[in-house]
């Protein structure tokens, strides 16, 4: 029996940390699926890890985990697990399943590992309003798109290379759960994207046999367009604001 509310709060706090750590277990199963050449299951387990990552931060803030478990750095724990699931496993996938031509199956993962490690240690990675600066380290999601579109190795190499270059261009990319002014909309579209992506992964992007197939494809396209639109909109605002400030400075 728990003696008081504080003990219950501590137990809840530790349960959130254990939930975060379960993302590692999902990643471990994803690796076993790589060695079994089952790429669909790889993305299923990475999807579970992504879902855990989407909810554990909110729970940690709601239950004030940092207050009740002071000796564990939740952000560090989350970053370690994210690096494993978002960077290391996708790098192994690129190599193992030959997503890109030889010898790029070694070169591309090496570049991704290096720039992502630097990105994770960058204290200036996020803007003041919690947007990512440059392409975020979501290589798991990028590979998911390459997988469902079933592109050639050359196209995969081109798209991955573009995203690597975008890491060094300070375009604002939205974080679905941290950008407060879009948070409610982003959360809704993230849920829609997750559900429709799961359906597409389990069937196929190109199988459209009934109304439900078209419905899920439509939901998936709309949810993708939402995040693309916000990225373009924030880029436009950034450029327009800079031009306006320069003109104002010249006229003053």
Secondary structure, DSSP 8 states (H G I E B T S, - for coil): ---SHHHHHHHHHHHHHHHHHHHHHHHHHHHHHHHTT-HHHHHHHHHHHHHHHHHHHHHHHHTTHHHH-TTS-HHHHHHHHHIIIIIIHHHHHHHHTT-S-TTHHHHHHHHHHHHHHHHHT-TT-B-TTS-EESS-S-HHHHHHHHHHHT--HHHHHHHHHHHHHHTTS--EE--TTT-GGGHHHHHHHHHHHHHHHHHHHHS-TT---SHHHHHHHHHHHHHHHHHHHHHHHHHHHHHHHHHHHHHHHHH-
